[in-house]
Amino acid sequence: MWCALRVLAGLQTLPKPLSTGDRICGVKITNQVRHGPPMLRFHGTDGSRAYNVDQFYSIDTGAFLCWQNEARFASLPQDPDLLWPSLEWAGGVLTPRPAGESLADRWQEVRSPEAALSVARGLARVLARMHAMGIAHLRLGPRVVHYRPRHEQVQLSSFTIARRNGWDDFWTDSFPPLYDTAWVAPEVLRGERGDERADVFGFGCLLVWLLTGRPPFGSLRRAWRELAHARCPARLPLDAPGHDPVLLPLAHACLAVEPDDRPDAAEIAHIMGVSLPDPAPVFSQVPDRKEEASHPAKQEGPLLRIMAFAAGDDKAAVVMEQARSRAIEQDGIVLFVGLVPVNLPSGHLERFKAALFAEMGQALWHCRRDNVRYGLRILENVAPARTAEALVRRYEPDVILVGEPSTISRIRGGVVPRLQRLDTPVHIVGANAAGAGAESQAGANKA
């Protein structure tokens, strides 16, 4: 009961949910199909096309990062087989509704040999095109793969933890959520971020599911994998009567424990006799995954590197707006950092996160609208001062933007006093006239 009251305290700080008849980005809400966190889902239409309208409604940090990660795809051209968001607003995203049902909803139909081969060929084609675009999905499973039997069309949805070459990875300093360990590659369970080869492992899991009607990891094997044994082998069938003979050995190859032992998506498509069109020109110049730097704030060279610290208070919006303005005016790149303290009392913690997510969601939407290059880090249950210093030493920004510290922070020590001892200019945003825009003494000496 007490836990529920704490969560309610945070949810009350979130924006008001949409309702039937509202219009978002020209799309009219027709009905609500999901009522609980992390995303409220509505069906809507603009008169010619059906949409899923997702509104963020959660105080979970992983859910917020997933929303922001998926929202970035709205800036890319639409693809009929890759259902990422096409529109966004400050509270969520709008995604074209799939043409067919998910494999989980068609589980009896797709197990027939003809349907299984059609799904496998279509998914191989989609994966190969997606990987050629520099995108790894990282969340393959029956619920995100949609199949349209009449047209033999396969579509992928839910790009919440997808990774694209050239974009900052929001989970560089944390871990993305694991949705279902029955489909997750061993390296991901060991704590790695995963790449295209993790998608190949998920493809192998789906092949076994199509052939046998069950995933390659049952409840017992999943428990072992979650505890410590990520290398636990899959439960693979010995034969697949009636199915195309190419599917079973291909599933064995895709489920190799070591990522380097798996075929890539283009090889899978070739084995299955699938012809691949050229990827869209807009994706042809993305950097190679091996050349992508781990720390985007360092890879830009001449760009002004700005690190902006935001908290769940009334100063967050001012700090992030100042960071966005500087990035536009001075040709810079911003790393937004949100630190959730470990010592906040119950109720205050939930309200702090709700306010932080609301302000950050608005600011990041503005950054995407204005084509500002940015990164995002949100770290929970940390000592803010020590963590802020560690992040500054790691990313070495040119400028640090922070909100005006409270009186208690000045007395007991906090983020601002700690950062002012470093050899980086610290700009206090929203301070009084005497201290507005002041730099630390160390930063002044450096200049």
Buried (B, 14 or more C-beta within 10 A) or exposed (E): EEEEEBBEBBBEBBBEBBEEEBEBBEBBBBEBEBEEBBBBBBBBBBEEEBBBBBBBBBBBBBBBBBBBBBBBBBEBEBBEBBBBBBBBBBBBBBBBBBBBBBBBBBBEBBBEBEBBBBBBBBBBBBBBBBBBBBBBBBBBBBBBBBBBBEEBBBBBBBBBBBBBBBBBBBBBBEEBBBBBBBBBBBBBBEEBBBBBBBBBBBBBBBBBBBBBEEBBBEEEBBEEBBEEEBEBEBBBBEEBEEBBEEBBEBBBBBBBBEBEEBBBBBBBBBBBEBEBEEBBEEBEEBEEBEEBEEBBBEBBEEBBBBBBBBBBBEBBBBBBBBBBEBBEEEEBBBBBBBBBBEEBEEBBBBBBBBBBBBBBBBBBBBBBEEEBBBBBBBBBEBBBBEBBBBBBEEBEBBBBBBBBBEEEBEEEEBBBBBBBEBEBBBBBBBBEEEEEEBBBEBBEEEE
